[in-house]
Amino acid sequence: MFNMMLKNIQIFSLTLVLSVLLNGCSSIGKIENDTVAQLPEGEQRYTIKNYSDQHPAGDTLFLLAFSGGGTRAAALSYGVLEELRDTHYQLNGKEVRLLDDVDRISSVSGGSFTSAYYGLFGDKIFDDFKDDFLYRDVQGDLSSLILGVFDLVGRMFSTTSRTEVAIDYYDKHIFKGKTFADLQSSGGPLILINSTDLNSQSQFIFLQAQFDFLCSDLSQFKVARAVAASSAVPIVFPPILLERHGECNYEKPQWLSNAETAAELKEDQRLKKSAGALSFYLDKNNPPYVTLLDGGITDNLGLRTILKTVSLSGGVKKISERAYKTKNLPKRLVIIVVNASTSSETEIGKNTTMPSIGDTLSVVTDIQLHLYNMETNDLLKKQLIQWASIISTKENPVTPYFIDLDVTDIQNKSDRVFFNQVPTSFSIEKEQADRLIELSKNMLRDNPEYQKLLHKLGARKD
């Protein structure tokens, strides 16, 4: 998560500054999205439409949104997956896990490590993820790789960026060399990994529909590189570059033209911005490279991805007509938001001493972050209610459940204090990770909206 990461990376940043000062060459971005003469077709495409066709939702359309916040966010998200795994209910005479109802996970920054890992490896996450990521001193390992004496000397004569060091590390130790082809064939939920493109000044989602505009095949792209783009904190990590190729002669799709027309007719500025950001890639006069950084810059919670995809697709009514056709519509729309944002404790206002630069920046980013999160949550909650109403029929009423897990809902004061003191980094203590996991599970169990869902399903915890 961009704003939170900035507040807790001082030590890491200082060590990296030394590397930058000693580095004799400017970093050059590594391009890993090769051009194709023809874009993938049919079932080869990692898209929302394909996933919906291949994995139709049951009675519950279930979405998770994992925020950023370093390993803290990853641990909270993991705890929610554990709780859903251990919650069962009866469906057509068969006992099923609530986790198996999850259709899509949208994630940002630290939350993308959990979502991508689960998307690739499924239930193996419950055996391996703690050691592969949550308990691992990722930040310390990266610092050692970047600042090792021989590595540092070598980097003085190299154009390899710190980000490439991180990608290689993630690929080797966490994601095991997997690509989006592996993600698509895993059989798990659709994983929406979100980053920010500095050129189009908009959200960038790792889906084939986005890669179409680059004349590239997402299936060959490393998952580690996408997660790195989702979590690349500005200054600490240089951007990740993608190239806009033109060999496939891709032209503006009809759905995008329809979205632009709808935005003008409805005077919908949000839709106009989303459509314009995609049309940006089709203008040959614009820069040829996509410049990606932390997804939290444009969407701190991973929620605006949902809003964006629905609006660009023509609205929830058209989506439901295309996705379900002769199939039964879902009876429930469920969104669980795992919000790992913290609140800083400062000395501001306690005496007449003027606040330090650090305290001022900390509070300013807190204000921006929490106000933006609040507005996003409120917008999505209202939209969810409206979507349920639009697709409901007399024979099949659809019930919305918006489940927001936020630190402000933690009842126990010591738990709140603990949560706010966990740093936003890629290195936390094992005891901290375990406590965060239990804390997120408790937050989910205690959530009133979640309790309503469990009651409706007749679900129980093992």
Secondary structure, DSSP 8 states (H G I E B T S, - for coil): -HHHHHHS-HHHHHHHHHHHHH--S---------B-SS---GGG--SHHHHHHHS---SEEEEEEE---HHHHHHHHHHHHHHHHTEEEEETTEEEEGGGGEEEEEEETHHHHHHHHHHHHGGGHHHHHIIIIITS-HHHHHHHHHH-HHHHHHHTT----HHHHHHHHHHHHTSTT-BHHHHHHT-S-EEEEEEEETTTTEEEE-SHHHHGGGTB-GGGSBHHHHHHHHT--TTTS--EEEE---TT-----HHHHHHHHHHHHHT-HHHHHHHHHHHGGG-TTS-SEEEEE-GGGT-SSS-HHHHHHHHHTT-HHHHHHHHHTTS---SEEEEEEE---------TTSSSS---HHHHHHHHHHHHHHHHHHHHHHHHHHHHHHHHHHH--SSS--EEEEEEE-GGG---HHHHHHHHHS-SSS---HHHHHHHHHHHHHHHHH-HHHHHHHHHHT-EE-
